């Protein structure tokens, strides 16, 4: 049987494996975690809107009834090209006839001093849980020491990055502070809570039309969020963020949503040609140059848009590209087995979305039409429910969202991480118990 190894169980890896269920191939999925993470909702876990289990689903359950699909929980350390084997950290190597690299990406810090040490990326479930515990600890710190803690920046939250993730985190943080004061009995002054969104560009949400970006900026500002656009982060310290204009923002919480890279993932260790942000260069059929049976998909690859108006433009690193490219790679594997010619990938743009918070979101269709406000928010909710993996998770998230709409007081605002000494000097401690790289 033709052996296919899929590295990574994100959107791209799952899409590829699903397309091969019941086909004349033997599929092995390898991931260092035993669950799939619905990344678009990680910010809700980080801001205590959803529980971890609401956005994660066991990989073995997803493929439990697929006789030709198996799962191996391990970390991929490289590929032996001569022996055609995927090298694993804790087990024997996996031989392959076709390889699908869907290893995703990690946070990119652009070499900014202190950014990797003192900020919180938001790319994995571990990241989200650690950030949530950290934020809730800061609220407890301020409640216990209202004068000193607030003065040292415990109630100031800096979000770096004006893309969809940064906008969503900033809006959710504002709602969390509102709920903490109104429903949880915290005694600090809500007006003392600052949320500062920093981006090097002079506008938010660059993939969106300017009118949509203006709506997002106006909505965030209306919710008390400070926008520092056209400003670059010069350095991140344990107690402040330094901007390129000389401004220092005292803070104990820096959320990093400033971009991603493939350089520190499996894809970056293959020795194959790479493009922007370390993404693997692929041919039109998604094969890696020099390796006809190796496919790179999703965030790991510089996927070309394909035939059409976009020409040779590289697709954005979004879920829809991952889903479509993963499925295409699987179809190319089957075509090769059958002796058929490969076909080029063509991305079908279904539009882009971003939510700013309760009853405020933006949906931009491929035609350029923009739907915003409550209607855009409902469209955002509906689409995310459709793509969320697992019937149980769909029901739980739907009920949670519905209940939160009716009752602001709901939400899992509990600290589940290891207990640490009280105080506001816990940023480094909070991050010392694990590697943030995917």
Secondary structure, DSSP 8 states (H G I E B T S, - for coil): -EEEEEE--SHHHHHHHHHTTTSSEEEEEEESSSEEE-GGGHHHHHTTSS-GGGSEEEHHHHTTT-TTEEEEE--EEEEETTTTEEEESSS--EE-SEEEE----EE--TT-BTHHHH-EE-SSHHHHHHHHHHHHHHHHHHHHSHHHHHHTTTTEEEEE--SHHHHHHHHHHHHHHHHHHHTS---S-GGG-EEEEEESSSSS-TTS-HHHHHHHHHHHHHTTEEEEET--EEEE-SSEEEETTS-EEE-SEEEE-S-EESTTSGGGGS---B-GGG-EEB-TTSEETTEEEEEE-GGGEE-B--SSTTTT-B--SSHHHHHHHHHHHHHHHHHHHTT------------EEEEEETTEEEEE-TTS-EEEHHHHHHHHHHHHHHHSSSHHHHHHHHHHHHHHHH-TT-S-----S----SSS--HHHHTTTS----
